[in-house]
Amino acid sequence: MSNFLYRLGHVMFRRRRVVLAVWLAALSAVVVLANVAGGASSERFTIPGTEAQRAIDLLEERFPAQSGSDARVVFAAPAGETLTDAAHRETVAAALAEIGSGGDVLGVTDPYATGSVSADGTVAFADVRYGEQASEVSEEALDELTAVAETVRGAGLDVQFGGDVMYANTEEPAESSELIGIGVAIIVLLISFGSVVAMGMPLLTAIVGLGIALSGLTVAANVLDVSSIAPILATMIGLAVGIDYALFIVTRHRQNMAEGFTVEEAAARANATAGGAVVFAGITVVIALAGLSVVGIPFLTVMGLAAAFAVLVAIAIAVTLIPALLGFAGHNIDRWRIGRARTGAHAESQRTLSARWARRVTERPGVALAAGLAVMLLLAVPMLSMRTGMLDAGSSSPSTTQRQAYDLLADGFGPGFNGPLQVVVDLSGNGGAADTVLASAVDVFSSEPGVLLVGESIVNDTGDTAVLPLVPESGPASSDTQELVHHLRDDVAPRLGEQTGAQFVVGGATAAQIDMADKMGEALPVFMLLVVGLTFVLLMVVFRSVLVPAKAALAILLSIVSSFGVLVAMFQWGWLKDVIGLEQTVPIVSFLPMIMFAILFGLSMDYEVFILSRVREDYVRTGDGRRSVLTGLTSSARVITAAALIMISVFGSFVLGDDPVIKMFGVGLAVAVLLDATVVRMVLVPATMALLDKANWWLPRWLDRLLPNVDVEGERLLAALDAEAVALDERPGSTERERELEPV
């Protein structure tokens, strides 16, 4: 691979105008295509193999009128008045009649006829039925629904809109928080490079890559259900790795130039060495993200593939466009200096802070290891109480109509009204006694603890399928509701089925969210095992060691688990929630642990490969285990610190948004990178490697013969180049220009 990247670096350098034109043309073409034929995001999701999906499929097949979605219109009377007053009843009736005249509306319930008025008469709600899934209801239909608000409020009543339709079509305000991350990245790059020109390259390439990735995702939305979170996740990952990958290559290029190589040779060597590490680490991220498809949940698969696509674009740009831009910069890469331009060439002096820190850690590795483990395990403790689930309108901003409708319903009727369940009854095998079956079912379900009420059954025209609305006592995100759903499915429904001959399937939006959390919880251990196993094998191939990949896998797991503990403390327990702008405590989103695990395990490869390659390079040359740890840590400290600060700033900037899910991703990823780049890389890794000394690089001979040789950091290539340079210098009549262009 290093040979290929070395030759590619030369070609990209020499054909830099063509390379730049091709990338800019690709960016322009994808942006135009996205504007002309781009699709919109969709919150539609299916969960194959779950009971909630069975309920959806059964209704779509036999009872289409009940297979759509609902919006909920919530009315509230002013203080001292009730909705049973004649004038207010007329206002409500007129509003519902106007809503019912909408072209996409199948029906509207009457709160006075269905008993949907609170006991004190201050709150009432009506359900508006649509034939489409919630995320597919048109904007025109939503505008027609909310158009009644002005008239109702003009008559003295408050009206808010909730339900699945409104929650699925929430329009989040456009956030520009990523600009803060870019601003911090500019400062970090300026401090790291000390040059405006060198600083601009990572930013330019990251923005080009991000533009291509996001535009491509918009085009893909025409044929795939792309959730609104997918582009945000792709932005997080694409921006962070795009800047970091370019940072690694530019840093190595400047080191090579400081060692006396020509500009072209320095760029080619940087592409072969740092570029190899970028490709290896990036492919690991892509494999981990693409591995999310094993869960079998389509929307999660699309989310993982979206982020993986952003990483692939970042890799391609790093090893093609960066060498071309280095050609444009030439010897002016340190132009427009800010302070003292830093080349970083074997850069970290033995008197720097990183050198003094590394020396202390390697002198007392046992103490450092114990202290580092204590910090990480302490942070991981809250994870023991992690509760996963899906968020609902109760976690939305208090200024939104969905949240206000949620609060009005909870106050007027109880929290369970915000997350009703739907029991779908298959009557095809009961012999025709539908009324008896449904009456018995209502009695049984109503008597179960945790059930607030069971609504009137609705039967289709053929009489073979019915729907029983069921309202739990607890809210949709409550663990009590989760336990109730499992109890109804595992105990009550099978018993009723045996007694009546009918089949009872517990579904609805709340049940679907519970199914998703359960399915991801079941798949997480298998997914973790696959990713950890793959990483272990890859690192063993690269570093020719058994203990180094085992230690690396454990260290990465530790940083991930500790970041999960911080998430639980902040989002579930409420610690520092006001600092991050969280209105109330919420469960950890069910898909977040799996996606975070995939992202972080891949991103950690950047630091792991970069540090270990430097350590191994020195060990191969000297054979001194402890000295190689000290040298590797010292020489890589600056670039790893810069890369980590950039990632932390990019991820942390997303905490400023209003969406709790995005906040979780921002906090979780930023904390994990912080821990990985400080406690893990600067304490645990050097301490364990110093303790193990030469045993770090032990590999059985039989295994060494079986494993392929992958020259990620270009050690063999550089040795061959150096040997050839010596031969060329000794050849009579050879010129510097000939030596520069001599093929390898």
N, C-alpha and C positions, 0 to 999 in steps of 0.2 A: 504493500500500500504506500509506503513512504517513497519508493521509486516512482510510482505513478504520480503522487502529489508533487514530487520534485520536478518532474517533467512538465506537469500541468502548471506549476508556478512559473516556469520559464515561458511557456506559451502564453499564459495570461498576461505576463509582464510585457512581452513583445507585441502582443495584439491588443493592447490595453484600450485603444479607441474603439475597436470592434466590440470588445467585451462590455465596455460601458454602454455603448449604443444598444447592444442586445438586451441588457438588463433594463435600461430605461424604456425600450420599446415594449418589453414584456410587461413592465409596470403599467404603461399607458394602455396597452391592449386589454389587460385584465380589468383595469379601472373602468374603461369605456364599456366593456362587456357587462360589468356589474351594474352600471347605470342603465344600460339598455335592457338587459335580460335578467337582472338580479331578482331573487326571490326575497320574501320577508321571513322573519323568524317565526317559529311555531312552537307552542308549548304542548302540542299533542304528543302523548307518549303511550306506548303499549308495554305491557309486562307479560310476555308469553309464559304460559305454564302456571299462572297464578289464578286463584279463585275469583279475584276481582275482574280479571280479563275474561274468565268464563262467563261471568254475569254480563259483561258488555257484549260479548259475542252472541249470547243467547237472546238478548234484547234486540240486537241488530237484525237477527235472523227472524224472530217471531213477533217482536213488538217494537217496530221502528219508532213509534211515537214516544216511547219511553227510553230510547237509546241515545237521545240527544243530550242537552245540557240545560241548566237553569241559571237565570239571573234572579236575584232577590231584591225586591223594592221594599225598603223599610221606612215606615212613616212614624213620626214622633210628634205628640201634641205639645203645645207650649205649656209652661208651668201653670198649674191651677186648672187646666182643662183636660178633657179626654177625647179620644177619637170616636167615642160613641155619640158625641153631640151631632145633631142633625146636619149642621153646616159642614162639619169636618167629614162626615160620611159622604156627603155629596162631592166634596173635593177629592176624596180618595177614589170614589166611583168614577168620576170624570177622568182622573189621571189614568186609572187602569183601563178604561175604555179606549183612551188614546193610545196607550201602549199596545193593547190587543189588536189595534188596527194596523200595526206594522206588518210589512209583507213577509218577514221571516219568522214571525211569532206563531207558534202552534196553539198556544192557549195561555190564559192568565187566571190564577186562582183568586177567589174573593175572600179576603181575610175574615169578613163578618160571617160568611157561610161555612168556612172551614175551621172556625174557632182560633184563628191566628191573630187574636188580639190579646195582649197581656192582661193579667188579672186586674191590674189597676187601670186599664184602659188607656195607658199613655203611649204604648208602642204596638204597632201592627205590621205584618209583613205579607207580601204577596209574591208568589213564584211565577216567573215568566219562562215559558217553555220554548226552547229552540230545537230544531231538528238536527243541527250540526253539533259536533264536539265543541267544547268551550273555546278552544283556540282558533276554531274555524268560523266563528260568528263574525260577520263582516263589520267594518267600521261604521257603515251606514246604519246597520241595525242597532249598534251601540249608541249612535247619535240620536236615533229615534227614541231609544229607551230613556236616555238622560235628558231629552228635550223637555220632559214634563216638569223637571225640577223647578224651573223659573216660575211656572204657574202655581205649583203647590206651595212653594215658599212665599209667593205673593199672597196666598190665602192664609198665611199665618202658621203653616205646618212646616216641620223639617222633614226632608226626605233624603235618604242615602241609598246607595246601590252596592250590592254585594253579590255573593254566590260565585259559583265556579266560572261563569262567563266573565264577570268583571275581574276576578282575580287572575284568570289566565290571560287577560288582555290589558293588564296594567302597563301603562306607558311610563317607564322610568325616565326621569329627566336626564338629558345628555350630560354626562360627567366629563370633566377635563382633568381629573385627578392624575391621570398618567403623565400630564405635562409637568407635574411636580416631580415625579420620578425621573423624568428626562432632565429636569433642571438640576437635580442632585447629581445625576450621572455626569452632567457636564462639569460640575465642580470637582467630582472625584477624578474624572479623566484628566482635567487640567492639572490637578495636584500630582497625579500619578505620572503623567507624561511631561508636564511643564511646557507644553507646546500646543498652540491652537490647531495647527495642521494635523498633528498626530491625534488630538482629541476629536477632531471632526470626522475622521474615517469611521470609527465604530458607530457613531451616531447616524451618519449618512447610510451606511449599509443596513443598520437595524431598521431604519425608517423605510427604506426601499423594500426590505424583506417583509416587514409588517404590512405595508400597503398591498403587496402581492397576495399575502396569505389571507387578509381580511376580504379583499375583493374576490378572491377565489372562493371563499366561504359564502359570500353573498350569491355568487353564481350557483354554487352547489345547493343553496336553499330552494332552488327551483325543483329539484328532484328529491331532496332529503328534508326531513323534519329537523331543522336546525334550531335549537332552543336559544333564547336570548342570552343565556350564560355562556354558550360556546364561543362567540366572538370575544367576550370579555376575557375568558380564560386563554384564548389564543393570543390576545393582546398582551396579557401578563407574561406568558411563557415566551412568545416570539420576541418581545422587546428585551426581556432580560437576557435570554441566551444569545440574541443577535448582537447585543453590545458586548457581552462577555467573550463570545467566540472571536470576534474581531479584536478585542483587547489582547487575548492570548497571542494571536498571530502578529499583530503590530509590535507588541512587546518583544517577541523573539526576533523580529526583523531588526529592530533597533539595537538589540544586543549583538546581532551578527554584524551590523554595520560598524559598531564600536570595536569589534574585533578585527576590522580591516577588510572585510569582504566588499566586493562591488555591490551596488544597489540591487542589480538583478540577481546576483548569486545569493545575497542576503534574503531577498524576498522568496526565492525558490527554496532555500534551506528552511526558512520559517514555515513555508507551506508544508514541507515534508515532515517537520518535527512537531511544532505546535498545531499545524493543520491536521496531522494524524491523530493527535489527542482530541482535537475538536470533533473529527469524524467519528472516532470511537465513542466518545462520551455522548455525542448527539444521537448516534444510532441506538445507544442504550436507552436514551430518553424515548425515542420513537418506538422502540420495541415495547417498552413498559406501557406507554400510552395506548398503542394499538392493542396491547393485551387486555385492555378493558372490554374488548368485544367478547371475551370468554364468559362474561357475566350473563349475556343473553338479553340485555335491555337495550333496545335500539337507540334511545336518546342518549344513553351513556356511551354507547359505541361511537355515535356521531361526535359527541363532545371530545372523546379521546382522540379520534382521528383528526378533528379540527386542530387541536393543540399539536399533534404529531406533524401535521402538514406545515404548521408555522415553524417547527423545529427543522424539518427537512429543507425548507426554503432558507433558513438561517445558515445551515451547513453549506448548502450549495453556494450561497453568496460569500461565505467566509473563505472558501478555497478557490474561488474564481474572481470575484470582484475585488476582494482585498488586495491580491497581488497586482491587479491592474491599477488600483488607486495608488499603491506603493510606487508603481512605475511613474505615474503622473507627479507624485510628490518628489521623487528622486532624492537629491541631497537636501532638499528644502523641508524635509519632514519635521525638523526641529525649528522651523521658522515661526516667527511671532511667539517668542518664548514668554512664558509667565514664570518669573523667578528663574530657577536653574533647571534646565531641561535634563530629565533623568533618562538615561538609556537603560539602566537596569542591567548592564552587562556584568554578569557574575556579581551582581550589583550590590548586594547587601554586604556592607563591610562588617567586619567582626565587632565593630564598636556600635552598631545600630541597636535599637531597642529589640528588634526581632532576634538578632544574634544573641544578645544577653539573655533574652527569655528562653530561647532554645537551649542555651548552655545550662541554664538552671534546671530546666525540665529533664534534660538528659543526665545531669549530675545526680538528681534525686528522683528517678523515675517512679519508684514505688509510692512516694508521697504524692507526686503529681497525679498518678493514676487513681489513687484513692480519693483525692479531692475532686477530680473531674467526674468520677463515677458518682460521688455523693451528690454533686450539683445536678447531674442529669437525672438520677433516680428520684431525687426530691421533686423536680419539676414534673416527672412522669406520674407521680402518685395520683393526682386528680383523674387520670385516665381510667382508673379502676371503677369510677362511677359514671363513665360516659354513657349517655343515652342518645341513640340516634333516632331520627324521625324526619318528617318533611314539615316545612314551615307552612303557615296559613296566613290568612289576612290579619290575624291578631299580631303578627310580627311586622306588619307594614307600618309606614310612617303615620303618626296620628293625624296628619293633615289630609290623608287620602280618604276618598269616600268609602272605599272598601273597609278600611279600619274603623271608620265611624259607624258604618252599618254593623260591623262585627260587634262593637262595643254596645250599641243599642240593643241588639238581639240578646247578647249575654246578660245585660241588665234586666231586660224585660221578660225573658223566657228561660234563661239558663245557658251556660256555655255550650251544651250539647246541640243546640239549634244551629250552631255554626258548622257542625260537622255531621249531618245526618247520614245514616247508613241506608242501604237499599237491599232488601231481601228479595231476590228474584226466585219465583216459585215455578218449577217445571211440573205442570199438572197432566202431562201427556200419559203418565203411567198410573194414575190413581183411579181409573174406572169411571170418571165423570162426576164424582161427588165434590166439585170444586168449592161450593159454599161451605160444606162441612170441614174440608181441609183448611180453608183460609180462616174460618172462625176458630178452629182449634189452634192454628198457628198464632193468631193474634193473642189468644189467652196465654199460650205458653211463653211467647216472647215477652209479653207485658209483665209477666210474673218474675222475670229474671232480674237479679240485682244488677244495677248499673244501667238499666233501660228506663228512660223517663216516660216514653209513650210510644205506641205503635199506631201509625195512621191507618186510614181506611184503605183497604186493598183496591187495586186497579187491575182489571182483567182485560186481556185483549179480545178481539172480536171472535176468534176461533175457540176461545175458552181453554187453551192449552198452556198459557203463561200468565202469571200475575206478578204484581210488584207490591211489596209491603214497605212503606216508609217507616224507618225506625230511628228514634232520636235517643242517643245516649245521654246520661246525666253529665258526663264530662266533656271537655272541649276536644277538638280534633287532634291537637298535638299532645294530649295528655297520655301518660302511660296507662291510666285506667281504661281509656278507650281502646288502647292496643290490647290489653288483657281481655276486655269484653269481646272484641272481635274474635280473638282466638277461642274464647270459651263458647261463643255462639257457633263457630264453625266446627270445633272439635267435639262438643258435647251435645248442644241443643239441636242443631240441624240434623245430625245423624239419627238422633232419637226420634225426632219428628218424622223423618223420612221412613223409618221402620214402621211407625204407627200408621202413617197415612198413605204410603206408596208414592208420595210426591218427592221431588228433590228440591232442597232449599240451598240457595247459593247467596252468601253474604257479600255484597259488593258496594259500589258507590265510591265517590272520590276519596273519602277518608280511608276506606278499606284498601283502595288502590295504593295510597301512600304507605300504609302499614305493610302491604305486600312488598313494595319496593324496598323498604328498610330491611325486611326479613330476608329477601333474596340477596341483597348486597352483603348482609351480615354472614350469610352462608357461603357466599363466593369469596369473601375477603381472605380467609386463611389459604385457600387454594391459590388465589391470585398472588398472595405474598410469597408462597412457597415457590411458584413458578419464577417470579421476578428475582428473588434472592438466589435461587439455584442458577438461573441464567447469568446473573452478575458474578457469582462465584466462579463459574466456568470461564467466563470471559477474562476476568482478572487473573485467573490461574494461567491462562494461555499467554497473556501479555507479560506478566511479571515472573513467570516460571517459578511459582511458589505455591505452597499449600496454605501456610499460615497467614500470609499477607492478605489474600482474598477473604479468608475466614474472619480475620480481624476487621477488614474493611466492611464486610456485610454486617457484622455485629455493631460496629460504630455507627453506620448509617441507620440501622434499625433503632438504635438508642436515641439518635437525634430526632427521628420521626416520632417515636413514642413520647419523648419529652415535649415536642411541639403539640401533640394531641393533648397532653396534660395541661398545657397553657391554655389551649382552646376551651377545654372543659371549665377551667377555673374562671375564665372571662365570660364565656357565653352561657354556660349552665349555672354556674355559681354566682355570676354577676360581679366578680372582682374587676375593678377598673372599667366597668362597662360604660360609665359616663365619659371616660377619657376617649374611648373609641366611638362615642356617639350612639351607643346601643340603648334603645328605649326600655327594653325588658329582657329578662333571661329567656333563652330559647334552647331547644335541643340541638345537638350537632346534626347538620343535614346528612341524611343517610348516605348519599353518594360522595360526600367530601373525603372521608378517610381513604377510600379506594383511589380516588383521583389524586389526592395529595401524596399517597404512597408511591404511585406510579411516577409522578413528577419529581418528587424529591429523591427517589432512588436513582433516577437518571441524572438529575442535576448534580448530585453528590459525586458522580463519576468525574466531573470536571476537576474538582479539587483533588480527588483521590489520585487520578492519573497524573495530574500535574506535579503533585508532591512526590509520589512514589517513583515516578520516572526520574526525577532529579536525585532522589535517594539511591535508587538502583544504579544510576549512571556513575555516581561517586563510589559506590560499593564495588562495582565491577573494576573500577580503575585502581582503588586502594586496598580493597579487602577488609577495611576497618568498618565494622557495623555501626558503632556509636558515632564515629566521625561522619559517616555518610548521612546519618539522621540529622546531625547538626548542620551539615552543609546543605542538604536538601531543603530543610525547613527554612534556613536563612535566605537561600537564594530565591525561594518561591514566595516568601512572606508578602512582599509588596504587591505583586500581581494578584495574589489570592485575596488579600485585603481589599484591593480596589474592586475586584470582581464581585466579592461578597457585598460590599457597600452599594454597588450598583443594583444588584438583585434585591437587596433589602429595601432600597429606596423605591424601586419600581413596584415591588409587591406591596410595600407599606402604603404607597400612595392610594391604593384602591380601598384602604380602610376609610377614606374620607367620604365614600359614597353612602347612600341611604340603605341600600339593599343588604340585609343581614347575611345573606349567602356570600355576596362578594366580600363583605367584611371578614367573614370566616376564612375565605381563601387568602385574602391579603395578610391577615394576622398569622395564620398557620404557616404559610410559605415564608414570610419574613422571619418569623421566630425560628423556624427550622434551619434556614440558611444562616442566621446569626449564630445559632448553637453549633452548626456544622463547621462554620469557618473559625470559630473561636475555641470552644471547649473541646470539640472533637479533633479538629485539625492541629490546633496549637498545644493541646495538652494530652489527650488520650492517644492519638496516633504516635507522636514522638516518644511518649512514655512507654507504651507497649513495645515499640520497635527497639528502644534502647534496652529494655529488659530482655527481650528475646535475642538481641544481638545478631549473630550470624545465623541463628536458627530461622530468622525471618525468611531466608532465601532457600530453605531446604525443599527439595523436590525429589521424590524417588526416581531412580534412573529409568525404570520401566515406564513411568508416567511421562518423563521427559521425552522419551522416544515416541510416545503416542501423540503428544500434543503438537499441533502445528506451530511453526515459528511465525509470529506476527510482530513485525518491527514497527510498533505504533509510533515511538518517538524517534525513529530513524537512526538508531545506533549503528547498525551495519552500513546503512547508506553513508553516514557521515565518515565512518572509518574508511570506506571505499573512496570517498571523495578526497579525504586527506591524503590517502596513499597515492591516489592519482595525481594530486597537486604536487607531491614530492617528486613523482616521476617526471611530470611535465617541467618542473623547475630544473631538473637535471638534464632535460633533452636539449641538445645544441640548437640554437636559433629560435627557440620558442619565445613568443611575445606574450605580453599580458593579455592582449585582445584574443589571441588564440587560446590561451588558457581559460579565459572567461567563457568562450563559446564552445569549448571542447565537449563533445557529447559524453555522457557517462555510459 
